[in-house]
Amino acid sequence: MFFTVTSSLLVGFLETLKLFFLTQVFALPLGLLICFGSMSKAKIIRYPIRFIIWVVRGTPLMLQLLIIYYGPGIFLGVNVWGSETSGRFIAALVAFVFNYACYFSEIYRGGIQSIPVGQYEAGKVLGMTDKQIFFKVILLQLVKRIVPPISNEIITLVKDTSLARVIAVYEIIWNGQAFIKSNGIIWPLFFTGAFYLIFSGLLTVLFDRIEKKLSYFR
Amino acid sequence: MPILEVKNIKKTFENTEVLKGISFDLEEGQTMSIIGSSGSGKTTLLRILNFLETPDEGTISVRGQQIFDGASPVTNPEQLRKNRLHFGLVFQQFNLFPQYTALENVTLAPLMEADASQKDKIIEHGKELLAQMGLSDRMDNYPHQLSGGQQQRVAIARALALEPDILCFDEPTSALDPELTGEVLRVIRELASRHTTMIIVTHEMSFARDVADIALFMDNGIILEQGPAKELISNPKEERTKQFLSSLNS
């Protein structure tokens, strides 16, 4: 039984990991784009983007999953996601990417705004171009500042992926819960915790290493 | 011909006229100190010379060549960048790059300009400059490992590395503990004795008097009085200058 459960949970966890990694691949760069939008000098760009960030950060991710999955069918009359498992996964991915990109954008913004103006000015008076200033002076300081908050978000994301089960994405919790119905046992559901723990443990170690690598300067 | 000619510079920030027509000349090899109370426009003037602010009116010429004209201000980034290289600026808050060592801070910008064959020469030059600043044993330290005085000396070396025509200082010792100002002033004094062309905004009156050839007293956006530094600071003519100088002594 233990073997059956573990292998089923592993299959679910693979789905969890897929959602986790794909979310980051898209949300990290999209967050930067949203960040630039939210800092734009043009009000027509800045205000709508800030509004979207407010909505996304101000409502539960679970609700966003439901709206993104069911919304098009209800409001537009078209089921853009199809009825297959892969369609539900993509709907979940879209919701996660959007949600996390908004959180990341605020972290980036905080990071960029925390770099003293003097750093840019020092680069300018030394005759550097804007590009050189960004890549040679600002970027590494920015990375150093955003690694701790970003790693927090990423570890939260590991656990948030479990929300995808509200639209029937067969991630690890879904698979664990299935044993209650099929075999009348609940321990597989509890056992899923170990997978999350081990994985977030690995991430913690990784981020600690990155932070340490950047600790040679202040 | 003066190395620097500044004519009728005006600058307004949101309805406040900070500079109301500033004109002066500076001869090559001379040191000029600019004194005056906070808000008199000293720092704005330095920032304008370094193209960190754009004046609304006026002209700036270096070695007879006009590099700024308020009637048609430079907007091309490449030209702006070239113009800046006539000047060096040492900031009140040092503004060293924290992720680079002292030597890397000094050589970063020159290395970007140069091709690979000049690399060794630039690094040698950087080491010489740091040695001149008395920092031979600190070249591989990061800014946070240095005292404020040491950081400011690295910043001076960094500005000198690009061999500007005119080196500007914006209150270079204001952010330092009193016991650390001496080492920075000594370095600037040394530069003056070698006839580095400098403009120094400072509140250290005795330093301004001893080290500078000429002094400007700025008040409320204008140059109220200018002349030989010793004379201006020891024997000011204008009532306002006297008032300012005596307020510092009391």
Interface residues (C-beta under 8 A of the other chain):
Chain A: P116 G118 Q119 E121 A122 G123 K124 V125 L126 G127 M128 T129 D130 Q132 K136 V137 L140 Q141 K144 Y216 F217 R218
Chain B: N50 F51 L52 P77 R81 K82 R84 L85 F87 G88 L89 F91 Q93 N95 L96 F97 P98 Q99 Y100 L108 A109 M112 E113 Y142 P143 H144 R158 A159 L162
